[in-house]
């Protein structure tokens, strides 16, 4: 085997996505990681990260958490629609499976409240000791992180309508507290009783509302793209999380930031390189540039565009073509930041490639098909009846190759029929063609295969790659793609792309980096 060496374009991400945060009884900041399926504890003084709730337990997609008076951790498990209690002894108990898309969760003494992240969502009180849930109110336009205010009311955002509401915990008529708030995703009170509303937008805006001063507002721009949640410690220091890039950041009142846990890539998934040598990664919530650091001095990578839910990406001239978990194919122009919709209503499109004539070839994974999208946005089926097509690649003659991770094979599409090029490859995902060689990354065995397009010879060119889930943590097939309008868990996808110099770019999704693989002379 000719060894290939790997070079990271960005640092590994200790928290691949950070969502709900809350200080625990031990003084550490506990972080729910929706995409990673785990909960970690962070020492705010040192930045040390310890996984407390691993991805191989009963909790599938933790999005928010809160601590009860007895030290129990309550977890909103968004996709399966469950709320869990993790006792101080580490034992798990199911509190409820009757909440649809549970997200915002908070404790008031021994009482537990949760809301739903959906249109016409509900705010409920749950009873860990048993008893039917009590609905305080409905009509939420996507609820999220909430907290008890100094006036004894529960405060919560309506993410879609840009409002903050409140309601007494014993029920009553809900009241609007603030309107026209910038993309609200979480509400938090500091120790002085000032309301902080976090924005999920690219600028990282926090709106401060003085409820005692007539509702006067002030804005702070943190620069943390995709804020998700926040927590204040005993010294009134504010720590924020980011669904778009993970990490934990201390945010000072004047807008200065201090990275506690560095940010980075949530995935990454698809990867590509343009003619100018710029590398782009499809990172679920954004398109990022892993070789370029963010301007705020953190270890995050630069965000090209913040938009869910990117998975596949390919460069074509000065354009970027992407697939989304929303079932769309889009073309994005970095020059003017415009987007053109090319196809919609697809079933979990993942890999994408561009032909010499501009035709886009797409692996429609959920439907078991390979599609073509021409310059006029007409969609045609190139092949159907496939098992689980993940990625596609085109050779110099325009022949289409497809990886099927469940069949362990790479296929070639000949006149609409799949022909096996190589099988027994474990779980091949990302595909790339360079010259006579077709490369694929096997996430099952964490290796890179090279297949000769002329002789059929195959060999392993790299091993022990940081791709795929750790052994024993696979959750199996994801649930329905959308539940109450909210996308389910992202399918894993280790992308691969060929650079003009003969190197390969690999989405190292097990550590949150992009690797440049180069043959060792």
Rosetta blueprint (number, residue, H / E / L):
1 X L
2 X L
3 X L
4 X E
5 X E
6 X E
7 X E
8 X E
9 X L
10 X L
11 X L
12 X L
13 X L
14 X L
15 X L
16 X L
17 X L
18 X L
19 X L
20 X L
21 X E
22 X E
23 X E
24 X L
25 X L
26 X L
27 X L
28 X L
29 X E
30 X E
31 X E
32 X E
33 X E
34 X L
35 X L
36 X L
37 X L
38 X E
39 X E
40 X E
41 X E
42 X E
43 X L
44 X L
45 X L
46 X L
47 X L
48 X L
49 X E
50 X E
51 X E
52 X E
53 X E
54 X L
55 X L
56 X L
57 X L
58 X L
59 X L
60 X L
61 X L
62 X E
63 X E
64 X E
65 X E
66 X E
67 X E
68 X L
69 X L
70 X L
71 X L
72 X L
73 X E
74 X E
75 X E
76 X E
77 X E
78 X L
79 X L
80 X L
81 X L
82 X E
83 X E
84 X E
85 X E
86 X E
87 X L
88 X L
89 X L
90 X L
91 X L
92 X E
93 X E
94 X E
95 X E
96 X E
97 X L
98 X L
99 X L
100 X L
101 X L
102 X E
103 X E
104 X E
105 X E
106 X E
107 X E
108 X E
109 X L
110 X L
111 X E
112 X E
113 X E
114 X E
115 X E
116 X E
117 X L
118 X L
119 X E
120 X E
121 X E
122 X E
123 X E
124 X E
125 X E
126 X E
127 X L
128 X L
129 X L
130 X L
131 X L
132 X L
133 X L
134 X E
135 X E
136 X E
137 X E
138 X E
139 X E
140 X E
141 X E
142 X L
143 X L
144 X L
145 X E
146 X L
147 X E
148 X E
149 X L
150 X L
151 X L
152 X L
153 X E
154 X E
155 X E
156 X E
157 X E
158 X E
159 X L
160 X L
161 X L
162 X L
163 X E
164 X E
165 X E
166 X E
167 X E
168 X E
169 X L
170 X L
171 X L
172 X L
173 X L
174 X L
175 X E
176 X E
177 X E
178 X E
179 X L
180 X L
181 X L
182 X L
183 X L
184 X E
185 X E
186 X E
187 X E
188 X E
189 X E
190 X L
191 X L
192 X L
193 X L
194 X L
195 X E
196 X E
197 X E
198 X E
199 X E
200 X L
201 X L
202 X L
203 X L
204 X L
205 X E
206 X E
207 X E
208 X E
209 X E
210 X E
211 X L
212 X L
213 X L
214 X L
215 X L
216 X E
217 X E
218 X E
219 X E
220 X E
221 X E
222 X L
223 X L
224 X L
225 X L
226 X L
227 X E
228 X E
229 X E
230 X E
231 X E
232 X E
233 X L
234 X L
235 X L
236 X L
237 X L
238 X E
239 X E
240 X E
241 X E
242 X E
243 X L
244 X L
245 X L
246 X L
247 X L
248 X E
249 X E
250 X E
251 X E
252 X L
253 X L
254 X L
255 X L
256 X L
257 X E
258 X E
259 X E
260 X E
261 X E
262 X L
263 X L
264 X L
265 X L
266 X L
267 X L
268 X L
269 X L
270 X L
271 X E
272 X E
273 X E
274 X L
275 X L
276 X L
277 X L
278 X L
279 X E
280 X E
281 X E
282 X E
283 X L
284 X E
285 X E
286 X E
287 X E
288 X E
289 X E
290 X E
291 X E
292 X E
293 X E
294 X L
295 X L
296 X L
297 X L
298 X L
299 X L
300 X L
301 X E
302 X E
303 X E
304 X E
305 X E
306 X E
307 X E
308 X E
309 X E
310 X E
311 X E
312 X E
313 X E
314 X E
315 X E
316 X E
317 X L
318 X L
319 X E
320 X E
321 X E
322 X E
323 X E
324 X E
325 X L
326 X L
327 X L
328 X L
329 X E
330 X E
331 X E
332 X E
333 X E
334 X L
335 X L
336 X L
337 X L
338 X E
339 X E
340 X E
341 X E
342 X E
343 X E
344 X L
345 X L
346 X L
347 X L
348 X L
349 X E
350 X E
351 X E
352 X E
353 X E
354 X E
355 X L
356 X L
357 X L
358 X L
359 X L
360 X E
361 X E
362 X E
363 X E
364 X E
365 X H
366 X H
367 X H
368 X L
369 X E
370 X E
371 X E
372 X E
373 X E
374 X L
375 X L
376 X L
377 X L
378 X L
379 X E
380 X E
381 X E
382 X E
383 X E
384 X L
385 X L
386 X L
387 X L
388 X L
389 X E
390 X E
391 X E
392 X E
393 X E
394 X E
395 X L
396 X L
397 X L
398 X L
399 X L
400 X E
401 X E
402 X E
403 X E
404 X E
405 X L
406 X L
407 X L
408 X L
409 X E
410 X E
411 X E
412 X E
413 X E
414 X E
415 X L
416 X L
417 X E
418 X E
419 X E
420 X E
421 X E
422 X E
423 X L
424 X L
425 X L
426 X L
427 X L
428 X E
429 X E
430 X E
431 X E
432 X E
433 X E
434 X E
435 X L
436 X L
437 X E
438 X E
439 X E
440 X E
441 X E
442 X E
443 X L
444 X L
445 X L
446 X L
447 X E
448 X E
449 X E
450 X E
451 X E
452 X E
453 X L
454 X L
455 X L
456 X L
457 X L
458 X E
459 X E
460 X E
461 X E
462 X E
463 X L
464 X L
465 X L
466 X L
467 X L
468 X L
469 X L
470 X L
471 X L
472 X L
473 X L
474 X L
475 X L
476 X L
477 X L
478 X L
479 X L
480 X L
481 X L
482 X E
483 X E
484 X L
485 X L
486 X E
487 X E
488 X L
489 X L
490 X L
491 X L
492 X L
493 X L
494 X L
495 X L
496 X E
497 X E
498 X E
499 X L
500 X L
501 X L
502 X L
503 X L
504 X E
505 X E
506 X E
507 X E
508 X E
509 X L
510 X L
511 X L
512 X L
513 X E
514 X E
515 X E
516 X E
517 X E
518 X E
519 X E
520 X L
521 X L
